[in-house]
Amino acid sequence: MKIRSIQGYFGNLGGKRIELGEGFTSRVLPNGWGKSTLCAFLRVMLYGLNTTRRDTQSTLSDKTHYLPQDGKPMSGRMTVLWKGREIVITRSTGKGGLMQEFDAFYADTGEKCTFLNAKNCGETLLGMGEDAFLSSVFIDGTALQRPSEELRERMLAMAQTGDTQGRAADALRTLDRWRLDLDSGNGHGELPRLRQERAELIERLGKIGSADGAMERQRMACDRLRQEEAEAEAAYEAAYRAYAAEATGGEAQLDELIEQATRRVRALDEKTPPASDVRAAVEALYGYEGAAKLEREKREKLPNGRTKYESALETLEEEQREDEIARNEAGRLRVRWIPLLLALVLAAASAATQVLNIDWGAYTRYVQWGLPVLAVLGLIAAFAGTVRKYDVPPRDFDAERQALLREREFDDAALDTASAVLQDAYDALLRAARCLEPSIDTIEQATRVVRQAADDVQTLRREQDALQELLLARRNLTQDASGQRAAVDGLRQQLLNARAAAESARQTLAHMQGHTQALGADTGLQERLAAVEAAVADTQRRYTAICEAIDALKASQAELSARVAPRITALTQKYMEFLTEGAYSEVQLDTALTARCAGEDGLLLDGLRLSAGTRDQLYLALRLAVSAVLTDADDPAPLILDDPFLTFDDARTARAIKLLRALGKERQVILLSCREFNRS
C-alpha cells in the first residue's frame, strides 16, 4: 500500500493538501510545526480516533490535543494506492462523534469499498492492528525501543511458524479453550458433567433393580400366604362340617338359634359381592392409599425443597459476585509514585546529559551509564509487585448452578411420578369399585362402597363364626364333643392367623408397588443412560481429537521454528553492518527477539553495554527488518519515521538516510525530521 496524499482539519494541518511520493519522501519541519500531528493524523485515518480516552493531569487525549486550531470540525481525507487502484478514505465529525463518520470509495469510479469500514480499515489495508503499526512500520525516535505486546506476539509467531497473522497462536488458544470446556482437569466441563449424570443414572437403575427384586420376593410371599390361608380355611370348614353333623341332636332352643343364624348368614351372603371382587377392590384401595400417602409426602417436602434451592442459588450468585469483585480488586494496578518520579527525574537527567553533552569531568562515563541504570531500577521499583496475585482457583459457578437445578428437577420429577402413580391407583380403585356397584362416579363413593363391602364381608364372616359357635355349642351337648371342639378351635385360630398374615403381606406389597412406580420407568432410564453413554463416548472422542490437534500444532510449530527467524536475523545483521560501516557485522536474536551485536572482537554486547547512538542503530536495524518481514512482500505497507535520528551524529544520520533511500526503491518511505541533511 502507498499513501498518495492527505488533507484534513486536524491540529495545525489547517486543511492543507500534502502530496507524498511513491519512493523515499522526506519533510524537514522544526519542532512544533506538526510532525507528530501529521503522524497522528495518518494513524487516525487508518485506525480511527479513540473518543473514550480522557484527559489527565499529565497528558491530553487525542480528541483534545488535535482539535483544529482554526475552529472547524475535525475531518480528514486520504488517498492510498492499494492493489493497483486508488482508494479515497474520508473521516468526519457527525452525530457519532469526532471523526466517527467513515467513507471509502475507488477514486476512478466512485464505487463504494464495502469491504472497508471505520474499524477494519487499517488492519485490512496494512494487515496489522494499530499496536503493531505503531511498533513496526511507524518508527518514532522518542520511543524507538518501545515494546509492543501485539508486535512481540506477531514477531514470535512469525519467527516460530512463519505465521505473520498469529493464526497459530490463536488456534492454540482456541483449542485449549475447547479442551477446558470439555474437561478442565479439576472436575469442571462437559465430560465430568456427563460422567456424573451417567453415575447417577446407574445408581438409580440399581435402586430400581433392587426394588423390583424385593417386590418379586414379596409377591411370592403373598402367594404362599394366600395358599396357606386357603388350606387353613378348607381344613377348618371340613372339621366344622364334621363337628356340626354330629351336633344335630341338640336342644330345640339351640336349633332355633342355629336356624336364625343360618338365615342371617344366607341373607348376608346374598347381598355381599363375591369375595374375589371384594378382595381386588380392597387391594386397589390399599394401593390408592399408599400412592396418596407417597404423593402427599413428596408434596409436603417440595415447598421446603424449593426454598432451599432458591436460597442456595442466591448464595451461589452472591459468592460469584464476591469472587468477581475479589479478582477485579486483585488485578488493579498500584503504582509506587515516589520511585516513578525518581526514575523520571533520572531519565530526564540522562537525556539532558546525552543531548546537551554535559561534561561531568572524571565521572562523565559513570554518569552516562549510571543514570539510565538507576532510572530503570526506579521503574522496576515503581511497578514491581503492583498487581497482586490472586491464588484462589476459579470456581465453575455455572456447573454448581446446573447441579442445583438438576437436583430440583429430580425432586419435581419425583413429585410428577408420584402424581402419575396416584392417578393410576385412582383409576384402578374406580374400576374395582364399579365391579361392586356400577353407578359409582367419585372416589369418595368408591372408597365408601369398598369399605362397606369389606365390612359386609367381615360381618358375614362374624355371622358364620357365630353360626359355627352355635353348632359347636350344640356339639358340646354330646359327651364326645370336647375333643372335636378343641380341634375345631385350633383350626379356627390357625385360619385367623393365616388371614392376618396374608392381609399384612398384601398391604406391604401395595406400598412397595407405589414406591417402585415413584422411582420411574426402567425403560426410560435405560434409554437415557444409553444416550448419556453415547454422549460420553462422543465427548471423549472430541476431547482426544482436540488434545491430538494441540500436540500436532505444537509439533508443527517446532518444525517451522527455524524458517523465519533467520530472515529477521539476516536482515537486522545486514542493516546494522551497513549503518555502522562494518563496525558491527554480527547480530544475534534470542527466543524473545532481544538483539545483541558484536564487532571484530566477536564479543556480543546487549543494548545496555552499547553507546546510545549505536544502541539506537541496532534497534533501528531490528525494526526495519521486522517491518520488512511483517508486511506483504508484493504490496508492503509504507514505512513512516518520525525523527528517528535523535541520538545520531551527522555520520550516522548520513548512513541511515542512505539506507532509507535504498529501501525507498522497494516500498514507500516517509521521513519526518527536524534536522537538515544532505538530500543527494
N, C-alpha and C positions, 0 to 999 in steps of 0.2 A: 504494500500500500504506500502511496505517496500523497503528501499534502500539497495541493496546488496553491491555495490561497485561503486567507482567514480575514474576517471583518466582524466587528462587534462593538457594542457598548458594554464595556466590561472594565472596571477600574479606570485607568487613564488611556485606554485604547481610543476612545472618542470616535468610534465609527470608521477609523482609518482602515483601508484595504491593504493588506500585506501580501505580496506575491512571494512564493517560495520556489526556488529552483529544484530541479529533479535530482541533482547530484549533491555536491557539497555546497551548502549555503551558510554564510556567517553574517552575524549582525553584531556590531560593536556599539553597546549602549552604556552610558555612565550609570553608576549605581543610583537607583531611584527612578530610572527612566522607563521601567516596565518589563525588564527581563522576566522576573518572577511572575508578573501579571500575564505576560504572554504564555508562559509555560502552564500557569493555572488555567488560562483560557482554553488551551489545547486539551488539557485533562478534562475540563468540564464539558467541552463539546463532545468528547468521546464517551465519557462515563457519567455525565450529569452532575448537577450541583446537589450536595447533601444539605438539605434545608433543616435537618433535625439537629445539627450541631449548634451549640450555644456559645456565646462569647464568655470568656473567662477573664480573670484579672490580668493574666499574662499574655493571652492570645485572643485574636478576633476570629470569628468564624468566617468562612469564605463568603457567605451571603452578605456580611457586613463589610469585610475587608475590600471586596471587589465591587461594591456598588459604583455605578458610573458616576464619575466626578461632574459630568455635565447635567446630572439630574434625570436623564432619560431612563426608561425602563431597561433593565438588563436583558440583552439579547445577543445572539451570535450567529454567524454563518460561516461554514467551512466547506471547501470543495476538495474532494480527495479523488485520486485515481485508484480504482480497486478492480482487479481482474479485467484490465483493459478498458474500463468505462468510467467516466467521471460521475461522481455522486455528490449532490449538494445536500448538506445536512444543516438544518436550522433548529435553534432552540430559542424560545422567547418566554416572556413573562405573561401569564394569563391567570385564569381562575384557579389553576392548580398550584400556583406559587411561582417563585423566581426560577426562570429557565426550565420550567416543567412542561411547556408546550413543545412537542417534538415533531419534526417532519423530515423526510428523506426522499429524494427523487433523483432519477437519472437526468443529467444536465442536457443530454442531446434530445431526449423525447419527452421529458416531463413525467414519465411513468413513475408511479409510487414504488418505492423499495419496501415492499410489505414484509420482507424478512428482517428489517431493522426496526427497532423501537427504542424508547428512551433508556431502557435498562440493558439491552444486549448489544448496543451499538459498538462500543469499544471492544468487547470480547469477540464479537463476530468479525469485525474488520481486522483486528490485530491478533486474535487467537489467544488472548490472555486477559486476566482480570486487572482491575485498577491497581491493586497492590503490586502485582508482578510488573505491570507497566512502569510504575514509579521506581521500581528497583532494578529494572533491566534496561529497556530501551530509553528510559528517561534517566539521565545521569546528572545529578545535582552536586556541584563541587562542595557545597557546605555539608552534604550528607552522603559523601561518596561511599562510605563504608557501612551505610545503614543496612541492617539486616531486615529481611522480609520473610515472614512465615510462608506466604504463598510462593514467593520466589524460591526459597530454600526447598520447599516440598517439590516444586516442579523440577528444580535442578537435580535433586536426589533421585526423583523418579526417572528423569531423563538419563542420569548417569548410570542408574542400575538397570533400566529396562528399555531405554530408548523411547519412552512414552512421554512426549512433551506435554500432553494434556493432563498427566497424572491419573489416567484412567485405571492403571494397575492398582494404585493405592486406593482409589475409590472402590474398585471391585473388591479388594481385600477387606475394606471396611464394611461394604455391603454384605459380603459373605459371612464375615464374623458376626454382624448384627443378626443375620438369618440364623446362624448357628446358636447364638444366645437365645433367640426367640424360641427355638426348638428345645434346647437343653442348656441352661446356664451353668450347670455343674453343681449348683447348690440347692437343687430341689425346685427350681422355677423353670417355666417353659411348658410348651405344648406336650412334649414327650413325657415328663414326670406327671403332668395332669392326667394324661390318658392312662398311664400305668396305675395311678392311684384309682381312677374310675374302674379299671379292669379288676383291681384287687377288691374294691367294694362290691362289684357285681359277683365275683367268685364267692366272696363271703356270704352274700345274700342268697345265692343259689345253694350254698352249703346249708344255710339255715332252713331253706325250703325243703331240701332233701331230707334233713334230719326230722323236720316236722311231718313230712309225708310218711317216713318210716315209722315214727311214733304213732301217727294216726292209723296206719295199717295194722300195727300191733293192737291198738285199742279196738279197732273194728273186729279183729279176730277174737279178742276177749269178749266183746259184746255178743258175738255169735255163739261162743261157747257158753256164756251165762244164760242166753235165751234157751239153748238146748237143755241146760240143767234145769231151768225153770219149767220147761215143758215136761221133762221127765218127772220132776217133783210133783207137778200138778196131776199128771197121769197116775202116779203111784198113790197120791192122796185120794183121787176120785175112786180109784179101784178099791182101796181099803175102806173108803167111806161107803161105797155101794154094798160091799160085803157086810160091813157093820150094820148098815140100815136095813138090809134084807133080814138080818137076824133079829132086828128090834121091832118088827111089825106087830108083835103081840102086846104092845104096851097098853097103858091106860087110855081110856076114851078121851080124857081131857088132853093128854099129850098128843093123841091122834088129831084132835081138833086144832091144837096149836100148830101141829105139823101141816095140816091142811091149809090153815090160814097163811102160814109162812110160804107154802108152795104156791098159793095164789099170788102172793106179793112178788115172789121171785119170777113167776111167769109174766105178770104184768110189767115188771121192770125189764125183763128180757125182751118183751115185745117192743117197748119204746126206746130201748137202748140200741144205738147203732152197732154194727159189727165191731168186735174187739180190734180187728186188724186196722179198720179205718180210724178208730179212736186212737190206737197206738201211733199210727202215722201222723195224725193231727197233733198229738201231744209232742212227738219228736219235732215236728215243724214249729210248734210253739216254743220248745226249748231252744231250737236253732235261732228263731227270731229274737228271743230274749237275750241269748248270748251275743248275737250280732248287734242288738241295740245297746247292750252294755259296752261292747268294744267301741262302737261308734261314739257313744257318749264320752268314754274315756279319752278317745282321740280328740274330740271336740273340746273337752274341758282343758286339755293340755295346750291346744293350739293358741288361744289368746296369749297365755304366758310366753309361749314359744315365739310368737310374732313380736311381742315386746322385747324379748331377749335378742332376737335377730336385729330389730331396728336399733336397739341400744348398742349392739356390737358393731353395726355398720357406722353409727355415729361416732363411736370410739375410734374405729379404723380411719374414718375421714379426718378426725382431729389429729390422730397420730401422723397421718400422711402430711397434713398441713404443717405440723410441728417439725417433721423431718425435712420438708422443703425449706422452711424458714431457717433451720439449723444449717442446712447445706448452703443456702444463699449467704448466710452470715459468715460461714467459714470461708467462702470464696471471695469475700470482699478484700480489696487491696488496701493495705495500711502502710503508707509511706512514712519513713522517718525523715522529717523535713530538715533537721539540722545537718545530718550528713549530706543530704541532697544539695542544700545551699552551699555547704563547704565544697562539694565536688564541682558545682557550677563556678564558684569563685576560682578554684584551682584550674579548671578547664579554661576559663577566661584569661587567667594569668599565663597559662601555657600558650594559648593562641596569640596573646599580645607579644609574648617573647619571640614566637616564631615569625609573626608578621612584621613586627617593628624591629626585629633583630636587636633586642635589648642585650647589652653586654653585662653579664654578672661577674665578670672577672674570672678568677680561677674556678668559680663554681658554675660557670656557664654550662658546661657539659652536664653536670649533675642536675641543674635546674631544668635543662631541656628535656631530659627523660624522666626526671623525678616528679615534676608537676603532673604530666599525664598519668603516671602510675598512681599517684595519690588521688587524682580525680576519679580514676577507675575504681580504686578501693573505696572512695566515698560513695560512688554509685552502688557498689556491691553492698556496702553497709546500709544504704538507704532502702534498698529493695529486697535484701536477703531475708527470707523468712517472713515476708509481709503477707503472704497468703497462707493461712493456717491449713494444715492438712486435716481433712475430715476422715477419720479412720473407721467410722461406723459403716459396716457393709450395707449396701442398698437392699431394701425390702421390696418384695413383689406384692405391693398392695392390691393390684388387680387380681392376682391369684387368690389372696386371702378373701377378697370380696366375693370372688366366684365360688369359693368353698362355702362361705356362709349362705350364699344364695342357693347352692346345690343342697345344703342341709335343710334349708327352709322348704325348698321344692320337694325334698324327700318326705318331710312331715306332711306337707299339703297332699302329696300323692297318697300317703298312708291314710289320711282322712278321706280322700276320694274313694280309695279302695274299700275302706270300712263302710262308707255310704253305699257303694255298689253292692257289697255283701248284704247290708241291711235291706236294700231294695229286693234282692233275690230272696232273702228269707221272708220278707213281707209278702211277695208273690206266692211263695211256697205255702205259707200259712193260709192265705186266702183260698188257694186251690184245695188244700187238705180240709179246711173248714167247710167248703161248699160240697164236699163229699158227704158231710154230715147234715148240712142244711143248705140247699141250693140258693136260697133267697138272700144270702149274706152279701153285703155291699161294702162294709167298712171293716177295718182291722179291729175296732173295738167289738163289733158284733162277732167277728171270728174268734177273738180271744174269749168272749163270754160264752159262745157256743161250745168251744173246745173245752173250756174249764167245766161247763155244765155237763158235757158228755163224760168227761173224766170223773166228775162227781157221781154221775149216774152209774158208771161202771163200778166205782168204789162202793156205792150204795147196793148195787146188785151183788157185789162180792160179799158185802156185810150180811145182806139178807141170806145169801147162800150159806155163809158161815153160820148164821143163826139157825137156819134150817138144819144144817149139819149138826149143830149143837143139840137141837131138839131130837134129831134122830139118834144122836149119841146118848142123849138122856133116856130115850126110850130103850135103847140097847142096854143101858146100865141096869134096867129092871131085871134083866136076866142075870143069873148067877155067874155065867162065864163071860160077861161083857167087860170086866175090868181089864183083862189083858189086851183085848182088841181096842178098847178106848185109849189106852196108853199108846198103842202103836199108831192109831189114827192121829192123836195129838202130836206125836213126834213127827209124823209125815206132814201134818199141817204146819208145824213150826219150820220144818225144812222148806216147805213151799213159800212161806212168808220171807224167809231169809234169801231164797233164790230170787224172788221178785224184787226185793230191796237191792240186791247186788246188781241185777240186770238193769234196773232203773238208774242207779248211780252211774253205771258204765255208759248208758245211753246219754246221760247229761254231759259226762266228761267228753264223749265223742263229739257231741254237738258243739261244745266250746272249742275243741281242737279244730274242727272244720272251719269255724268262724275265724280263728286266729290264722290258719293256713291261707284262707282266702284273702285276708288282710295283707299278707306278705306279698301278694301279687302272683300273676300267672307265670309259671315256669317257662312257657314257650316265649313270652315276650322278653323275659330277661335273657334267655338263651340267644334270641335274635340280637338284642342289644350288645351282649357280650361278644358275639361274632363280629358285629360292626366295629366295636372298640378294638378287638384283636386285629382286624384289618387296618384300622386307623393307626394302631401302634406300629404294625409292620411297615405301613406306608411312610409314617413319620420317621421311623428308624432308617428306612432306605434313603429318605431325603437328607437326614442328618449325616449319614455316612457319605452320601454323594457330596454334600457341602464341605465336609472335612477333607475328602479327597480332592475337591476342587481347590481348597485353600492350600493344601500341600503341593498340588500341581502348579498353582500360580507362583508360590514361593520358589519352587524348584526352577520354574521358568525365569523368574527374576534373577536367581543365582546364575543361570546360564548366560543371561544377557547383561550381567553387571559390568562386563569389561568392554562393551561395544561402544558406548557413547562417552564415558568418562575420558578415554584417551583423546577424543576430539576436543573437549574443553581444555584439557591439559596442554595439548599440542598448540592450539590457538593462543592460549594465555602465554605459553613459552615463546611463541613466535612474536607476539605483540610486545612482550617485555624485553626481548632481545633487541627489537627494533627501537623501542623507546629509550633504552639505556645504551644504545650503540654497542651492544655486545658485552657490557659490563656484567650483566646478569643473563646468563644463557640457559639456565636450568630452572624449571618451576615444577613443584610437586604439590598435588592436592590430596588431602586425606579424605576419609569417607564422609566427613561433614562439609567438604568443599572449602576447607580452610587452606589458604595458599601460603607456601614458603618458597623462597628462591635462593639460588646460590650463584656465586661468581666463579672466577677461575680457580679459587682455592677449594671449591667443592663444598664449603660449609653452608648448610641450609639455615637460613635465617627467617624467623617469622616477622610479622608486621611490627611488633614492639621493638625489635632489635634493628630495624631499618630507620634511616632518616625519614623525616616527614615527607620530603619530595619523592624519595624512592618508594616509600610505602604507598603513596597515592598513585605512583606509576604502576605498581603491582596491582592495586585494586582496580585501576582504570583498565589495565590489560585483562584482568579477570572479568570485569563487567562487559567489556567489548566482546570477549569470547563467548560468554553466556548469552549475550544478546544475539550474536551471530547464530548460535546453535538453537536457541529457543524459537526464533522466528522462522517463518516459511521461507525456504531457500528460493522458491520460484517468485514469491511476492513478499519480500521482507518488510517488516514494519520500519517506519522512519526512526532514525536514531536522533534523539534530542538531548543536547548537552547545555547545561546552564552553569557557566563559569566553572568548568572542571579543573582549571589550572591555578587555583588559589595559592598552592604551595610550590608551583613550578617556577623555576628561573627561566630566563629567556631561552637557554639552550634546550631545556626540557620542553618548553612550550613549542618551540620550532619543530622538534621531533614529533610531538603529539599532533600538531597541525598537519604535518606531512602524512602521518598515519591516517588521520581522518579524511584527508583528500583522497588517499588511496581507497579507503572504504567507501567514499562517495561514488566511486565508479561502479560499485555493486549495489548500493542502496542509497536512499535519501538520508543525508546527514545535515542536521540543523544545529549550528553552534551559536550560542548567545554568550557574549563576553563583555567585560568592562575594560579589557586591555587591548591595545592596538597590537597587531602582529603583522608579519610580512605576508601579504596576500598572494605572492608569486608562487 
